[in-house]
Amino acid sequence: MPPAAPAAPARVVPAAPGSLTAGVRHPVATLRWLWPAYMTPGRPGRPTTQQELRWIYVAWLGAFLLKMLGSSWDVSWHFRWLRDDLAPPHLLNSAGTAVVIALVVFHSYSGYGVDRRALRLMQWGIATFLVAVPVDILNHRINGLDITSWSPSHALLYIGTAIMLAGAIRGWWLYAAPGRVRDLVSLGLWLFFVENVVFPNQHQEYGVLSLRAYEAGRTTAEPQLLDFAASQGQTPTMFMLPVPSWVHPGWMLCAGLLALVVARKTVGLRWTATVLAATYLAYRAVMWLGLVAMDFPPSVLPLVLVLGAVAIDLAVTWRMPGWLAAPLVTAVFYAGGAVQDAVGFLPPWNWTWWSVLLVGATFTALWTAVDAIGRSRWLAAWRAPVEPGRAGAVSGGTPTR
């Protein structure tokens, strides 16, 4: 009888850092522990402890914080300097993107912290974003000056970011235990989602002040930027305020406030929309101070977002249907906009009756659709996790550790 084959030596895993602070303080030791402990093959739905989930999704928050800081700086940068692929805000945003790529690879290989639907959203989102990057660079090379946030190539970047964030929101909400940590991380992920949605409007919010400064003879743009724009046949108005005046209020209401409606219904906390809007504006105010201190152009702040958010929270709390709540929120939104416009702290809005009615009707239709989806069997089925990894663990398949 042949001798039994020697048993494979057990893999030695270094001790865990012990806390998030210790892990950040000693990154090399953290990586030496992380790789053998967690970079093992698995399928979505693989059992994950609450501590592991917190580590994973705090990393997601950190990645999107880098991306948000970079993109916020990028808007102001482009109202002063010519575009540069290796500009500091681009590099900061790219650092956040690199962390996101690493996280998606981790989820895809290990199966930790996601079900199959959440993982697919993350994968499709980062794929869309990465396709958009060379498309955007090519667009700049072909069309010359392009600082508008409303170009098709930029739209692909926003769409990719929204899809990957939807995957992260789903993964966290499925597996995090109810409690304060779950609520705080959910609010953080939704904050980045809302910021990504309203981001294009920053072009008008910077452009209105940049145009005023130019017309007053104290432009905040460098001469090379203005000269290059002129050589492309663009006037200062064309590249500082490149879209019609109905776009800013229409997008803020039908995209930004609609995202807050979905966040309020998903998270479920009474003042979800208000907290998200107020935190976003507080962030914008801090960035405003920092950018102005570094001699970058300032922007106006969309304070009407908070008024709309408060109205949303009250409407959902009072269980008002979308067909009734949306017109009321629209009225509050435009009333707040009129006040902000009166003090000269708002981008150009279209105040014609037909524009206001059309934007309000669109918002009402969208909110009503959200209500209908919320009551549908499809959503109830979609909320159920798809977990091939957990099924394998239960049935005696591939070990989960």
NUDOTI-913523 format. One record per residue (C-alpha): residue number from 1; x, y, z. Coordinates in nm, 3 decimals. Example, Ala and Ser with C-alpha at 12.3 -4.5 7.8 and 13.67 -1.06 7.14 Angstrom:
2
{num:1	u:1.230	v:-0.450	w:0.780} $
{num:2	u:1.367	v:-0.106	w:0.714} $
! end
This chain:
401
{num:1	u:0.000	v:0.000	w:0.000} $
{num:2	u:0.158	v:0.334	w:-0.107} $
{num:3	u:0.232	v:0.580	w:0.169} $
{num:4	u:-0.024	v:0.855	w:0.222} $
{num:5	u:0.058	v:1.187	w:0.061} $
{num:6	u:0.183	v:1.440	w:0.312} $
{num:7	u:-0.077	v:1.694	w:0.419} $
{num:8	u:-0.038	v:2.040	w:0.274} $
{num:9	u:0.096	v:2.283	w:0.530} $
{num:10	u:-0.168	v:2.511	w:0.676} $
{num:11	u:-0.154	v:2.863	w:0.547} $
{num:12	u:-0.037	v:3.107	w:0.811} $
{num:13	u:-0.235	v:3.430	w:0.817} $
{num:14	u:-0.082	v:3.726	w:1.002} $
{num:15	u:-0.280	v:3.876	w:1.285} $
{num:16	u:-0.538	v:4.141	w:1.195} $
{num:17	u:-0.449	v:4.506	w:1.270} $
{num:18	u:-0.714	v:4.514	w:1.542} $
{num:19	u:-0.881	v:4.843	w:1.449} $
{num:20	u:-0.935	v:5.068	w:1.150} $
{num:21	u:-0.701	v:5.329	w:1.298} $
{num:22	u:-0.423	v:5.074	w:1.346} $
{num:23	u:-0.474	v:4.947	w:0.993} $
{num:24	u:-0.443	v:5.295	w:0.842} $
{num:25	u:-0.139	v:5.371	w:1.058} $
{num:26	u:0.043	v:5.059	w:0.940} $
{num:27	u:-0.057	v:5.007	w:0.573} $
{num:28	u:0.217	v:4.754	w:0.492} $
{num:29	u:0.119	v:4.529	w:0.784} $
{num:30	u:-0.246	v:4.569	w:0.684} $
{num:31	u:-0.176	v:4.452	w:0.329} $
{num:32	u:0.032	v:4.158	w:0.455} $
{num:33	u:-0.269	v:4.050	w:0.659} $
{num:34	u:-0.536	v:4.138	w:0.403} $
{num:35	u:-0.404	v:3.944	w:0.104} $
{num:36	u:-0.373	v:3.590	w:0.247} $
{num:37	u:-0.677	v:3.638	w:0.472} $
{num:38	u:-0.926	v:3.757	w:0.211} $
{num:39	u:-0.793	v:3.728	w:-0.145} $
{num:40	u:-0.924	v:3.375	w:-0.189} $
{num:41	u:-1.175	v:3.275	w:-0.459} $
{num:42	u:-1.542	v:3.280	w:-0.374} $
{num:43	u:-1.883	v:3.359	w:-0.516} $
{num:44	u:-2.122	v:3.648	w:-0.439} $
{num:45	u:-2.305	v:3.600	w:-0.112} $
{num:46	u:-2.005	v:3.451	w:0.064} $
{num:47	u:-2.058	v:3.480	w:0.441} $
{num:48	u:-1.906	v:3.805	w:0.568} $
{num:49	u:-1.889	v:3.928	w:0.926} $
{num:50	u:-2.013	v:4.272	w:1.027} $
{num:51	u:-1.659	v:4.388	w:1.104} $
{num:52	u:-1.546	v:4.278	w:0.760} $
{num:53	u:-1.839	v:4.460	w:0.601} $
{num:54	u:-1.748	v:4.780	w:0.783} $
{num:55	u:-1.390	v:4.761	w:0.658} $
{num:56	u:-1.502	v:4.700	w:0.301} $
{num:57	u:-1.761	v:4.975	w:0.283} $
{num:58	u:-1.554	v:5.231	w:0.471} $
{num:59	u:-1.304	v:5.176	w:0.189} $
{num:60	u:-1.586	v:5.251	w:-0.058} $
{num:61	u:-1.660	v:5.574	w:0.129} $
{num:62	u:-1.292	v:5.670	w:0.120} $
{num:63	u:-1.269	v:5.602	w:-0.253} $
{num:64	u:-1.567	v:5.821	w:-0.333} $
{num:65	u:-1.447	v:6.093	w:-0.099} $
{num:66	u:-1.130	v:6.116	w:-0.308} $
{num:67	u:-1.337	v:6.123	w:-0.627} $
{num:68	u:-1.568	v:6.392	w:-0.492} $
{num:69	u:-1.280	v:6.613	w:-0.375} $
{num:70	u:-1.108	v:6.577	w:-0.711} $
{num:71	u:-1.418	v:6.649	w:-0.917} $
{num:72	u:-1.516	v:6.951	w:-0.705} $
{num:73	u:-1.170	v:7.101	w:-0.749} $
{num:74	u:-1.179	v:7.012	w:-1.119} $
{num:75	u:-1.480	v:7.233	w:-1.195} $
{num:76	u:-1.320	v:7.541	w:-1.043} $
{num:77	u:-0.986	v:7.453	w:-1.207} $
{num:78	u:-1.142	v:7.456	w:-1.555} $
{num:79	u:-1.282	v:7.804	w:-1.502} $
{num:80	u:-0.927	v:7.931	w:-1.454} $
{num:81	u:-0.684	v:7.714	w:-1.652} $
{num:82	u:-0.676	v:7.528	w:-1.980} $
{num:83	u:-0.747	v:7.158	w:-1.954} $
{num:84	u:-0.460	v:6.926	w:-1.858} $
{num:85	u:-0.493	v:6.546	w:-1.835} $
{num:86	u:-0.244	v:6.538	w:-1.545} $
{num:87	u:-0.386	v:6.835	w:-1.352} $
{num:88	u:-0.390	v:6.781	w:-0.972} $
{num:89	u:-0.772	v:6.747	w:-0.948} $
{num:90	u:-0.762	v:6.480	w:-1.222} $
{num:91	u:-0.494	v:6.291	w:-1.030} $
{num:92	u:-0.695	v:6.310	w:-0.706} $
{num:93	u:-1.003	v:6.180	w:-0.884} $
{num:94	u:-0.795	v:5.906	w:-1.046} $
{num:95	u:-0.668	v:5.796	w:-0.704} $
{num:96	u:-1.027	v:5.743	w:-0.594} $
{num:97	u:-1.101	v:5.556	w:-0.917} $
{num:98	u:-0.801	v:5.328	w:-0.856} $
{num:99	u:-0.939	v:5.236	w:-0.511} $
{num:100	u:-1.280	v:5.166	w:-0.667} $
{num:101	u:-1.121	v:4.938	w:-0.927} $
{num:102	u:-0.936	v:4.751	w:-0.651} $
{num:103	u:-1.261	v:4.709	w:-0.456} $
{num:104	u:-1.452	v:4.578	w:-0.758} $
{num:105	u:-1.171	v:4.331	w:-0.830} $
{num:106	u:-1.180	v:4.224	w:-0.465} $
{num:107	u:-1.557	v:4.170	w:-0.467} $
{num:108	u:-1.542	v:3.989	w:-0.802} $
{num:109	u:-1.267	v:3.749	w:-0.692} $
{num:110	u:-1.366	v:3.685	w:-0.332} $
{num:111	u:-1.747	v:3.723	w:-0.330} $
{num:112	u:-1.740	v:3.905	w:0.005} $
{num:113	u:-1.995	v:4.174	w:0.090} $
{num:114	u:-2.209	v:4.154	w:-0.225} $
{num:115	u:-2.481	v:3.948	w:-0.385} $
{num:116	u:-2.472	v:3.880	w:-0.757} $
{num:117	u:-2.687	v:4.181	w:-0.851} $
{num:118	u:-2.480	v:4.423	w:-0.644} $
{num:119	u:-2.162	v:4.285	w:-0.798} $
{num:120	u:-2.298	v:4.320	w:-1.153} $
{num:121	u:-2.389	v:4.683	w:-1.084} $
{num:122	u:-2.037	v:4.752	w:-0.956} $
{num:123	u:-1.880	v:4.580	w:-1.257} $
{num:124	u:-2.099	v:4.751	w:-1.516} $
{num:125	u:-2.050	v:5.085	w:-1.344} $
{num:126	u:-1.671	v:5.077	w:-1.339} $
{num:127	u:-1.667	v:4.939	w:-1.695} $
{num:128	u:-1.881	v:5.230	w:-1.815} $
{num:129	u:-1.659	v:5.476	w:-1.631} $
{num:130	u:-1.338	v:5.331	w:-1.774} $
{num:131	u:-1.481	v:5.335	w:-2.128} $
{num:132	u:-1.581	v:5.699	w:-2.077} $
{num:133	u:-1.228	v:5.811	w:-1.980} $
{num:134	u:-1.060	v:5.759	w:-2.321} $
{num:135	u:-1.378	v:5.877	w:-2.496} $
{num:136	u:-1.358	v:6.201	w:-2.297} $
{num:137	u:-0.989	v:6.249	w:-2.372} $
{num:138	u:-1.055	v:6.190	w:-2.743} $
{num:139	u:-1.344	v:6.435	w:-2.731} $
{num:140	u:-1.114	v:6.705	w:-2.592} $
{num:141	u:-0.852	v:6.631	w:-2.857} $
{num:142	u:-1.105	v:6.659	w:-3.141} $
{num:143	u:-1.323	v:6.947	w:-3.019} $
{num:144	u:-1.061	v:7.159	w:-2.847} $
{num:145	u:-1.190	v:7.354	w:-2.549} $
{num:146	u:-1.462	v:7.165	w:-2.365} $
{num:147	u:-1.518	v:7.269	w:-2.006} $
{num:148	u:-1.890	v:7.200	w:-2.013} $
{num:149	u:-2.022	v:6.944	w:-1.767} $
{num:150	u:-2.298	v:6.863	w:-2.015} $
{num:151	u:-2.100	v:6.683	w:-2.287} $
{num:152	u:-2.191	v:6.323	w:-2.382} $
{num:153	u:-1.851	v:6.191	w:-2.270} $
{num:154	u:-1.897	v:6.348	w:-1.926} $
{num:155	u:-2.248	v:6.201	w:-1.908} $
{num:156	u:-2.091	v:5.855	w:-1.942} $
{num:157	u:-1.870	v:5.931	w:-1.642} $
{num:158	u:-2.171	v:6.030	w:-1.430} $
{num:159	u:-2.371	v:5.727	w:-1.542} $
{num:160	u:-2.086	v:5.488	w:-1.463} $
{num:161	u:-2.039	v:5.643	w:-1.119} $
{num:162	u:-2.413	v:5.622	w:-1.046} $
{num:163	u:-2.429	v:5.253	w:-1.143} $
{num:164	u:-2.130	v:5.151	w:-0.930} $
{num:165	u:-2.269	v:5.350	w:-0.634} $
{num:166	u:-2.603	v:5.174	w:-0.676} $
{num:167	u:-2.416	v:4.844	w:-0.641} $
{num:168	u:-2.240	v:4.961	w:-0.325} $
{num:169	u:-2.568	v:5.089	w:-0.177} $
{num:170	u:-2.735	v:4.755	w:-0.249} $
{num:171	u:-2.449	v:4.546	w:-0.108} $
{num:172	u:-2.432	v:4.744	w:0.215} $
{num:173	u:-2.808	v:4.755	w:0.267} $
{num:174	u:-2.845	v:4.381	w:0.211} $
{num:175	u:-2.579	v:4.265	w:0.453} $
{num:176	u:-2.524	v:4.535	w:0.719} $
{num:177	u:-2.699	v:4.471	w:1.049} $
{num:178	u:-2.969	v:4.727	w:1.138} $
{num:179	u:-2.840	v:5.002	w:1.363} $
{num:180	u:-2.656	v:5.333	w:1.370} $
{num:181	u:-2.357	v:5.216	w:1.166} $
{num:182	u:-2.583	v:5.086	w:0.892} $
{num:183	u:-2.769	v:5.417	w:0.878} $
{num:184	u:-2.453	v:5.631	w:0.877} $
{num:185	u:-2.279	v:5.437	w:0.600} $
{num:186	u:-2.602	v:5.434	w:0.397} $
{num:187	u:-2.628	v:5.811	w:0.432} $
{num:188	u:-2.264	v:5.843	w:0.324} $
{num:189	u:-2.317	v:5.634	w:0.010} $
{num:190	u:-2.636	v:5.822	w:-0.077} $
{num:191	u:-2.455	v:6.153	w:-0.024} $
{num:192	u:-2.205	v:6.058	w:-0.293} $
{num:193	u:-2.490	v:5.942	w:-0.517} $
{num:194	u:-2.676	v:6.274	w:-0.485} $
{num:195	u:-2.353	v:6.472	w:-0.535} $
{num:196	u:-2.285	v:6.280	w:-0.855} $
{num:197	u:-2.640	v:6.346	w:-0.980} $
{num:198	u:-2.635	v:6.724	w:-0.924} $
{num:199	u:-2.271	v:6.763	w:-1.028} $
{num:200	u:-2.340	v:6.887	w:-1.386} $
{num:201	u:-2.526	v:7.190	w:-1.248} $
{num:202	u:-2.201	v:7.319	w:-1.102} $
{num:203	u:-2.108	v:7.443	w:-1.448} $
{num:204	u:-2.380	v:7.710	w:-1.432} $
{num:205	u:-2.311	v:7.774	w:-1.062} $
{num:206	u:-1.949	v:7.859	w:-1.140} $
{num:207	u:-2.023	v:8.011	w:-1.479} $
{num:208	u:-2.264	v:8.279	w:-1.357} $
{num:209	u:-2.002	v:8.432	w:-1.123} $
{num:210	u:-1.718	v:8.388	w:-1.372} $
{num:211	u:-1.920	v:8.570	w:-1.638} $
{num:212	u:-2.002	v:8.854	w:-1.398} $
{num:213	u:-1.634	v:8.891	w:-1.312} $
{num:214	u:-1.541	v:8.896	w:-1.682} $
{num:215	u:-1.803	v:9.159	w:-1.764} $
{num:216	u:-1.685	v:9.371	w:-1.468} $
{num:217	u:-1.328	v:9.366	w:-1.603} $
{num:218	u:-1.182	v:9.146	w:-1.327} $
{num:219	u:-1.197	v:8.804	w:-1.486} $
{num:220	u:-1.100	v:8.498	w:-1.281} $
{num:221	u:-0.995	v:8.309	w:-1.596} $
{num:222	u:-0.636	v:8.310	w:-1.719} $
{num:223	u:-0.579	v:8.495	w:-2.051} $
{num:224	u:-0.473	v:8.172	w:-2.222} $
{num:225	u:-0.813	v:8.019	w:-2.144} $
{num:226	u:-1.004	v:8.315	w:-2.286} $
{num:227	u:-0.775	v:8.335	w:-2.590} $
{num:228	u:-0.815	v:7.966	w:-2.663} $
{num:229	u:-1.193	v:7.994	w:-2.631} $
{num:230	u:-1.195	v:8.284	w:-2.874} $
{num:231	u:-0.983	v:8.086	w:-3.121} $
{num:232	u:-1.247	v:7.811	w:-3.107} $
{num:233	u:-1.521	v:8.061	w:-3.193} $
{num:234	u:-1.667	v:8.063	w:-2.842} $
{num:235	u:-1.763	v:8.376	w:-2.651} $
{num:236	u:-1.724	v:8.390	w:-2.272} $
{num:237	u:-2.101	v:8.348	w:-2.237} $
{num:238	u:-2.098	v:8.038	w:-2.459} $
{num:239	u:-1.851	v:7.843	w:-2.248} $
{num:240	u:-1.944	v:7.985	w:-1.907} $
{num:241	u:-2.321	v:7.933	w:-1.948} $
{num:242	u:-2.345	v:7.677	w:-2.228} $
{num:243	u:-2.698	v:7.539	w:-2.175} $
{num:244	u:-3.050	v:7.691	w:-2.179} $
{num:245	u:-3.181	v:7.858	w:-1.864} $
{num:246	u:-3.440	v:7.585	w:-1.796} $
{num:247	u:-3.167	v:7.320	w:-1.748} $
{num:248	u:-3.046	v:7.419	w:-1.400} $
{num:249	u:-3.388	v:7.418	w:-1.224} $
{num:250	u:-3.511	v:7.125	w:-1.434} $
{num:251	u:-3.211	v:6.906	w:-1.351} $
{num:252	u:-3.203	v:7.008	w:-0.985} $
{num:253	u:-3.568	v:6.916	w:-0.944} $
{num:254	u:-3.614	v:6.615	w:-1.174} $
{num:255	u:-3.276	v:6.454	w:-1.101} $
{num:256	u:-3.139	v:6.595	w:-0.774} $
{num:257	u:-3.461	v:6.609	w:-0.571} $
{num:258	u:-3.584	v:6.285	w:-0.727} $
{num:259	u:-3.265	v:6.115	w:-0.600} $
{num:260	u:-3.347	v:6.253	w:-0.254} $
{num:261	u:-3.699	v:6.105	w:-0.279} $
{num:262	u:-3.552	v:5.761	w:-0.353} $
{num:263	u:-3.293	v:5.801	w:-0.075} $
{num:264	u:-3.565	v:5.896	w:0.176} $
{num:265	u:-3.776	v:5.594	w:0.085} $
{num:266	u:-3.475	v:5.358	w:0.086} $
{num:267	u:-3.298	v:5.465	w:0.405} $
{num:268	u:-3.622	v:5.531	w:0.590} $
{num:269	u:-3.494	v:5.783	w:0.845} $
{num:270	u:-3.734	v:6.074	w:0.894} $
{num:271	u:-3.496	v:6.352	w:0.786} $
{num:272	u:-3.288	v:6.158	w:0.533} $
{num:273	u:-3.334	v:6.403	w:0.244} $
{num:274	u:-3.273	v:6.709	w:0.463} $
{num:275	u:-2.956	v:6.564	w:0.615} $
{num:276	u:-2.819	v:6.470	w:0.273} $
{num:277	u:-2.895	v:6.811	w:0.119} $
{num:278	u:-2.761	v:7.005	w:0.418} $
{num:279	u:-2.443	v:6.795	w:0.432} $
{num:280	u:-2.387	v:6.841	w:0.059} $
{num:281	u:-2.425	v:7.219	w:0.086} $
{num:282	u:-2.199	v:7.230	w:0.392} $
{num:283	u:-1.937	v:7.042	w:0.193} $
{num:284	u:-1.975	v:7.283	w:-0.098} $
{num:285	u:-1.937	v:7.579	w:0.141} $
{num:286	u:-1.615	v:7.438	w:0.287} $
{num:287	u:-1.481	v:7.371	w:-0.064} $
{num:288	u:-1.580	v:7.727	w:-0.160} $
{num:289	u:-1.368	v:7.867	w:0.122} $
{num:290	u:-1.072	v:7.643	w:0.038} $
{num:291	u:-1.080	v:7.710	w:-0.336} $
{num:292	u:-1.116	v:8.086	w:-0.295} $
{num:293	u:-0.827	v:8.080	w:-0.046} $
{num:294	u:-0.617	v:7.915	w:-0.322} $
{num:295	u:-0.728	v:8.188	w:-0.566} $
{num:296	u:-0.962	v:7.966	w:-0.767} $
{num:297	u:-1.299	v:8.091	w:-0.898} $
{num:298	u:-1.598	v:8.076	w:-0.659} $
{num:299	u:-1.950	v:7.947	w:-0.725} $
{num:300	u:-2.301	v:8.013	w:-0.606} $
{num:301	u:-2.455	v:7.746	w:-0.382} $
{num:302	u:-2.792	v:7.583	w:-0.468} $
{num:303	u:-2.954	v:7.662	w:-0.134} $
{num:304	u:-3.296	v:7.574	w:-0.280} $
{num:305	u:-3.192	v:7.209	w:-0.254} $
{num:306	u:-3.245	v:7.217	w:0.124} $
{num:307	u:-3.592	v:7.367	w:0.094} $
{num:308	u:-3.693	v:7.097	w:-0.150} $
{num:309	u:-3.540	v:6.829	w:0.075} $
{num:310	u:-3.736	v:6.946	w:0.381} $
{num:311	u:-4.055	v:6.939	w:0.175} $
{num:312	u:-3.974	v:6.586	w:0.057} $
{num:313	u:-3.916	v:6.458	w:0.410} $
{num:314	u:-4.242	v:6.609	w:0.531} $
{num:315	u:-4.437	v:6.472	w:0.234} $
{num:316	u:-4.302	v:6.118	w:0.278} $
{num:317	u:-4.354	v:6.131	w:0.655} $
{num:318	u:-4.717	v:6.234	w:0.600} $
{num:319	u:-4.753	v:5.952	w:0.342} $
{num:320	u:-4.854	v:6.186	w:0.063} $
{num:321	u:-4.871	v:6.021	w:-0.282} $
{num:322	u:-4.629	v:6.146	w:-0.543} $
{num:323	u:-4.900	v:6.298	w:-0.764} $
{num:324	u:-4.990	v:6.531	w:-0.475} $
{num:325	u:-4.650	v:6.577	w:-0.308} $
{num:326	u:-4.451	v:6.660	w:-0.622} $
{num:327	u:-4.648	v:6.976	w:-0.719} $
{num:328	u:-4.617	v:7.104	w:-0.361} $
{num:329	u:-4.242	v:7.038	w:-0.353} $
{num:330	u:-4.213	v:7.208	w:-0.693} $
{num:331	u:-4.390	v:7.517	w:-0.557} $
{num:332	u:-4.158	v:7.531	w:-0.254} $
{num:333	u:-3.855	v:7.481	w:-0.479} $
{num:334	u:-3.942	v:7.763	w:-0.720} $
{num:335	u:-4.045	v:7.995	w:-0.435} $
{num:336	u:-3.703	v:7.943	w:-0.275} $
{num:337	u:-3.539	v:7.994	w:-0.612} $
{num:338	u:-3.718	v:8.327	w:-0.654} $
{num:339	u:-3.578	v:8.448	w:-0.322} $
{num:340	u:-3.226	v:8.332	w:-0.408} $
{num:341	u:-3.255	v:8.490	w:-0.753} $
{num:342	u:-3.368	v:8.822	w:-0.602} $
{num:343	u:-3.039	v:8.851	w:-0.413} $
{num:344	u:-2.839	v:8.762	w:-0.724} $
{num:345	u:-2.715	v:8.429	w:-0.596} $
{num:346	u:-2.855	v:8.191	w:-0.856} $
{num:347	u:-2.766	v:8.085	w:-1.210} $
{num:348	u:-3.009	v:8.196	w:-1.485} $
{num:349	u:-3.348	v:8.022	w:-1.451} $
{num:350	u:-3.631	v:8.019	w:-1.701} $
{num:351	u:-3.926	v:8.175	w:-1.519} $
{num:352	u:-4.182	v:8.149	w:-1.799} $
{num:353	u:-4.505	v:7.977	w:-1.692} $
{num:354	u:-4.476	v:7.699	w:-1.950} $
{num:355	u:-4.122	v:7.609	w:-1.835} $
{num:356	u:-4.221	v:7.594	w:-1.469} $
{num:357	u:-4.531	v:7.385	w:-1.548} $
{num:358	u:-4.337	v:7.147	w:-1.773} $
{num:359	u:-4.062	v:7.092	w:-1.514} $
{num:360	u:-4.321	v:7.042	w:-1.238} $
{num:361	u:-4.524	v:6.798	w:-1.449} $
{num:362	u:-4.210	v:6.596	w:-1.529} $
{num:363	u:-4.115	v:6.579	w:-1.162} $
{num:364	u:-4.470	v:6.471	w:-1.073} $
{num:365	u:-4.462	v:6.193	w:-1.332} $
{num:366	u:-4.124	v:6.071	w:-1.208} $
{num:367	u:-4.228	v:6.069	w:-0.840} $
{num:368	u:-4.550	v:5.888	w:-0.930} $
{num:369	u:-4.341	v:5.629	w:-1.117} $
{num:370	u:-4.118	v:5.585	w:-0.810} $
{num:371	u:-4.430	v:5.518	w:-0.599} $
{num:372	u:-4.557	v:5.264	w:-0.852} $
{num:373	u:-4.222	v:5.083	w:-0.862} $
{num:374	u:-4.214	v:5.080	w:-0.482} $
{num:375	u:-4.543	v:4.888	w:-0.476} $
{num:376	u:-4.454	v:4.648	w:-0.756} $
{num:377	u:-4.385	v:4.277	w:-0.731} $
{num:378	u:-4.077	v:4.332	w:-0.945} $
{num:379	u:-3.913	v:4.546	w:-0.676} $
{num:380	u:-4.005	v:4.297	w:-0.404} $
{num:381	u:-3.836	v:4.020	w:-0.604} $
{num:382	u:-3.538	v:4.240	w:-0.691} $
{num:383	u:-3.474	v:4.317	w:-0.324} $
{num:384	u:-3.413	v:3.948	w:-0.251} $
{num:385	u:-3.039	v:3.868	w:-0.249} $
{num:386	u:-2.897	v:3.640	w:-0.518} $
{num:387	u:-2.628	v:3.445	w:-0.333} $
{num:388	u:-2.463	v:3.155	w:-0.516} $
{num:389	u:-2.173	v:3.172	w:-0.268} $
{num:390	u:-2.394	v:3.121	w:0.035} $
{num:391	u:-2.578	v:2.834	w:-0.132} $
{num:392	u:-2.246	v:2.663	w:-0.201} $
{num:393	u:-2.142	v:2.702	w:0.161} $
{num:394	u:-2.469	v:2.550	w:0.288} $
{num:395	u:-2.467	v:2.258	w:0.046} $
{num:396	u:-2.114	v:2.156	w:0.129} $
{num:397	u:-1.948	v:2.305	w:-0.177} $
{num:398	u:-1.634	v:2.513	w:-0.188} $
{num:399	u:-1.534	v:2.626	w:0.163} $
{num:400	u:-1.605	v:2.988	w:0.239} $
{num:401	u:-1.282	v:3.041	w:0.428} $
! end
